[in-house]
Amino acid sequence: MKATTLRELYVQELKDLYDAENQITKALPKMMKEASSDELRSALEEHLEITKEQARRIEQIFENMGERLKAEKCKGMQGVIAEGSELLKEADDDDVRDAGIIASAQKVEHYEIASYGTVRTYAQLLGEEEAVQLLQQTLDEEKEADQKLNALAEDINVEATSGEGEEEEEQVGSRRSSSKSSSRRSNGRGRRAA
């Protein structure tokens, strides 16, 4: 749909957000299943319920406008979620996977914060006062979710680094022995040539 007025752009962006919320509703249970931290799983479960309510608020806004709500594919959220899914497949360590889940969830939150801030401003400019309140409520919830994820990340990211020192030592040790072998080989060749 081509937007030629701010109202049309507002409606289009709301439809995009509605689809984003539905994509998140499908993605969160997968993230919860992969999470090893009970606190992280609990935060994701809580946000799943909030996400469902946020989708209902968009439905209410459309109802109040007398508009038909038909979601438009949110390609931005689709990309963010696909990237997060890929990251989950690649992480072998539980703590590293949890850190990846938080990173992915925060990307989702930041996308939503930007989007809800924009549509709330459009609603203000268009005089949609009830929509402004509903969108502000959602925006506040997204910011709160991001803060909770930040707090969880402080512990989980530290736990994810716990094996880093050992792994680094193993890599340095293996580079040293590889370097000594290579040095011996080149010294041996040098002697033969002399």
C-alpha positions in Angstrom: 0.0 0.0 0.0 1.3 3.4 -0.9 1.1 6.0 1.8 0.3 9.5 0.6 -0.9 11.0 3.9 0.4 10.8 7.5 -2.8 8.9 8.5 -2.1 6.3 5.8 1.5 5.9 7.0 0.2 5.6 10.6 -2.2 2.9 9.6 0.4 1.1 7.6 2.9 1.2 10.5 0.3 -0.1 12.9 -0.4 -3.0 10.6 3.3 -3.7 10.4 3.6 -3.6 14.2 0.7 -5.9 14.6 2.4 -8.5 12.4 5.6 -7.9 14.4 3.8 -8.7 17.7 2.4 -11.9 16.2 5.8 -13.0 15.0 7.2 -12.3 18.4 4.4 -14.3 20.0 5.5 -17.3 17.9 9.3 -16.8 18.5 9.2 -16.3 22.3 8.2 -19.9 23.1 11.2 -21.2 21.1 13.5 -18.9 22.9 12.0 -20.0 26.3 12.6 -23.6 25.3 16.3 -22.9 24.5 17.0 -20.8 27.7 18.9 -22.6 30.5 18.5 -19.7 33.0 15.3 -19.9 35.0 15.3 -16.1 35.4 15.6 -15.6 31.6 12.9 -18.2 30.9 10.6 -16.4 33.4 11.3 -13.0 31.9 10.5 -14.3 28.4 7.3 -16.0 29.7 6.2 -12.8 31.3 6.9 -10.8 28.1 5.0 -13.3 26.0 1.8 -12.5 27.9 2.6 -8.7 27.6 3.1 -9.2 23.9 -0.3 -10.7 23.4 -1.8 -7.8 25.3 0.1 -5.3 23.1 -1.3 -7.0 19.9 -4.8 -6.6 21.5 -4.2 -2.9 22.0 -3.4 -2.5 18.3 -6.7 -4.3 17.6 -8.5 -1.8 19.9 -6.9 1.1 18.1 -8.2 -0.2 14.7 -11.6 -0.8 16.2 -11.7 2.8 17.5 -10.8 4.1 14.1 -13.4 2.0 12.4 -10.6 0.5 10.2 -10.2 -3.1 9.2 -7.1 -4.7 10.7 -5.1 -6.8 8.3 -1.5 -7.4 9.2 1.2 -6.4 6.7 4.3 -8.5 6.8 6.9 -6.9 9.0 10.1 -7.7 7.2 12.2 -5.9 9.7 11.0 -8.1 12.6 11.2 -11.2 10.4 14.9 -10.4 9.8 15.6 -9.8 13.5 13.9 -13.0 14.5 15.7 -15.0 11.8 19.0 -13.7 12.9 18.2 -14.7 16.5 17.2 -18.2 15.4 20.4 -18.7 13.6 22.4 -17.6 16.6 20.6 -20.1 18.8 21.5 -22.9 16.5 25.2 -22.0 16.5 25.6 -21.7 20.3 26.8 -24.9 22.0 27.3 -23.6 25.5 24.2 -23.0 27.7 25.5 -19.7 29.1 26.6 -18.5 25.7 23.2 -19.4 24.3 21.5 -17.5 27.1 23.7 -14.5 26.3 22.6 -14.8 22.6 19.0 -15.1 23.6 19.3 -11.8 25.5 21.1 -10.1 22.6 18.3 -11.3 20.2 15.5 -10.3 22.6 17.1 -6.8 23.0 17.3 -6.3 19.3 13.5 -7.1 19.2 12.9 -4.6 22.0 14.9 -1.9 20.4 13.1 -2.4 17.1 9.8 -2.1 18.9 10.9 0.9 21.0 11.7 2.8 17.7 8.5 1.7 16.0 6.1 2.4 18.9 7.8 5.8 19.5 7.1 6.7 15.9 3.5 5.6 15.8 2.8 7.2 19.1 4.1 10.5 17.7 1.9 10.0 14.6 -1.1 9.4 16.8 -0.4 12.6 18.7 -0.1 14.6 15.5 -3.4 13.1 14.2 -5.2 13.9 17.5 -5.8 10.2 18.3 -5.6 10.7 22.1 -6.8 7.2 23.1 -4.3 5.6 20.7 -1.6 7.8 22.2 -2.3 6.4 25.6 -2.4 2.8 24.4 0.8 3.2 22.4 2.6 5.0 25.2 1.6 2.1 27.6 3.2 -0.4 25.1 6.3 1.8 24.6 6.8 2.0 28.4 6.5 -1.9 28.6 9.1 -2.3 25.8 11.5 0.0 27.7 10.9 -1.9 30.9 11.5 -5.3 29.2 14.8 -3.9 27.8 15.9 -2.8 31.3 15.1 -6.3 32.6 17.1 -7.9 29.9 20.0 -5.5 30.7 19.9 -6.6 34.3 19.8 -10.3 33.4 22.7 -9.8 30.9 24.9 -8.4 33.7 25.0 -11.9 35.3 24.5 -14.1 32.3 27.2 -12.5 30.1 29.7 -12.9 33.0 28.8 -16.6 33.2 29.2 -16.9 29.5 32.8 -15.7 29.8 33.7 -18.2 32.6 35.2 -20.7 30.1 36.9 -18.1 28.0 40.2 -18.0 30.0 40.6 -21.8 29.8 39.7 -21.8 26.1 42.1 -19.0 25.4 44.9 -20.7 27.3 44.3 -23.9 25.2 44.5 -21.9 22.0 47.7 -20.1 23.0 49.3 -23.4 24.1 48.4 -25.0 20.8 49.7 -22.0 18.8 53.0 -22.2 20.8 53.5 -25.9 20.2 52.5 -25.4 16.5 55.0 -22.5 16.3 57.8 -24.6 17.9 57.2 -27.5 15.5 57.3 -25.1 12.6 60.4 -23.4 13.9 62.1 -26.8 14.3 61.2 -27.8 10.8 62.6 -24.6 9.4 65.8 -24.8 11.5 66.2 -28.4 10.3 65.9 -27.3 6.6 68.4 -24.5 7.2 71.0 -26.9 8.5 70.5 -29.3 5.6 71.0 -26.6 3.1 74.3 -25.4 4.7 
